[in-house]
């Protein structure tokens, strides 16, 4: 196993771990609640090293373009200020978490935490060079966040056990993971008190 040594320049990015994306929510990801335990372990890992933790969220207006009644593909979800838009109460976010709100205007959708948020510039200004990404959903917001992060010249660690897919079409999650790895993301997993390279997942390529 190859251990990942975390230090200055590292950060954690939790993607859209909101009530509406959990089972029972307006757009629940199957088994999405299963990511909470590993994400909390990641939070502890980065907190103990005093490394920055970011949490993105959909923060939609009521008539957002992605909603079915506005011609979009999804049911209404994550409307700003509603319970469904809140982070899971089981998520141990630190008080100094940096919240990144996206898709917060009526006419623009954004799957990526880097899309229209200034996140890339903010991370560079803080000296962040490598980001571990986890959350929901593998085949939409996680995928697009990872791809955009790589375009920002940020090294991306993808923590597969801390992400779940919608799988609108069977296999979407696996195909998304393959895209991320082929684009340059490094697969890692939790092991003991840290992160190690996920050799088995990386071997798929």
N, C-alpha and C positions, 0 to 999 in steps of 0.2 A: 504494500500500500504506500502511496505517495502522499504524505501529509501536506496540507495547504497551510503555510505560515501566514497568519493574518497580522497586519500591522498598519502603520501610517500609510494612507492612500487607499485603504479598504473601506467599503460601506456595504450595508444590507438594504435591499429594496424589496418591500413586501407589496405585491400587486393586488389591489382591489379585494381585500379580504373583508367584504362587507356583508351585512345581513341578507340583502336581496340575492346575493350570489351563493348563499349557503342553502342546504336542503330546507325546504319550506318557504324560501324566499320567492319573490316574484320572478326571478330568473335563476333558480337554484342550480348549481353545478352538482351532478351526481357525486356523492361521496366527498363533496367539497369540505365538509367538516373534518375529514381525516387529515387535512393539512395543518390544523391548528396546533397539535402537539409538536410536530417537527418545526413549525415556524416559531413557536415559543422557545424551543431549544436554540434555534438560530438567534433569536433576540437575546437570550442569556449569553450566548457565545460572544456576540458583538458588544453587548453592554459591558461585560467583564473586561473587555479590552478598550473600553471608552471610544468605540468606533461609531461613526454616524449611522443612524437607522432612519430610513425613509419609508413612508407608507403612501402609496397612491390610492386614489379613490375616484370613481365616477361621481360627478356632482352635477347632475342634469337638471335643467329647468323642466317645468311640468309639460311643456309641449316640444320636447326634444325630438330632433329629426330621426333618431334611431328607433322611436316608438312606433309600433304597428299602426296606431291610429293617425300617425303623421306620415305614413308611407314607409316606415323603416321595418327592419326584420325582427325586432324584439318587443316583448310586452314592456309596459312602463316599469322602470326599475331605477333605483338609486336616485330618486328625486331629492335635490338638495334640501337638507334640513329634516327629512323624514327619518323614521326609525330604520327603514330599509337601506338608507344610505350610510348608516353608521357602521363603524367597524365592529366586528364580533366582540361581544363582551368577554369572551373567553381568551381573547388575544391580549397578551401581556405587554402592550405597547408602553414604552417609557415616557415619562413626562416631557422629555425633550425630543420626541419623535418629530421628524420633519414631514408634514402632510403635503402631498402633491395632489391638487384637485385638477381633474381633466374633463373635457367635454362639457364645459359649464356654460356654453352658449347654445341657443336654440338650433342654429343652422349648421353646426360643425360637430361631427362625432370624432372620437379619438380613442383607439384601443391602446395606444402606447403612452406610457407615463412620460415620455420625452416629447410627445406631440403637442406643441403649443404651450408648454408649461415653463420653458426656460430651464428645465432640469439639467440638461447637459452642460450648459454654461455655468450654472450654479455649482455643479460637481467639480468642474475644472477649476473654478475659482477657489474651491476648498481643497484642491490638491488630490481629489479622489481619482484613482486610476483603475481600480478594480471593484466590481460590484457583484455581490451574490444576489440572484433574483429568485423569488419564490412567489406563490400565491395562486390566484385564479384569473382566468382559466388558461391552461396550457396552450390551447389552440386559438386563442384570441388575444387577450391583453398581455399575457406573459410572452407569447410569441412575438408580438409586435414591439413590446418593450425591449426584449432582448435584441431583436434585429436593429432597432433604432439606437440602442446603447452601443452596439458594435460600430455603427456608422459614426457615432460620436467619438470613436477611438478609445472607448472604455473597454477594458477587458471584462468579460462577463463569465461568471460562474453560475451555472444553472443547477438548482437543487431539485431534482425530479421528484423525490419523495415528499417534497413540500409544495407540490403543485398537482392540480387535477384538471382534466379536460372536460369540455361540454360534450364532445363527440356527437355533434349533430349528425354527421355521417360516421359510421363505425371506422375507427382507425385514425380519425382526425388528430387526436392527441399524439399518437406515435409519429404521424407524418410531421406534425409541428416540431416535435423534439428532433427529428432528423434534420429538418430545415435549420434549426438553431445550431446544432452541432456542425453542420456543413458550413454554416456562415462563420464559425469560429468560436462559438461558446464552448466553455470547458465544463463537462459534466462532473459534479462533485456530490458527495453524500456525507451525512453525519456519521461520525464514528468516535465513540468515547467522548472526549472533551473538545473535539474539533471537527474539521472538514478534511476529507481525503478525496483524491481523484477517484471517480467512479469508472474504474477500468472496464467493467462489464458493459456499462451503457456506452462508453466511448468506443468499444469494440464493434458496435453495430455499423460503424463506417469503415 
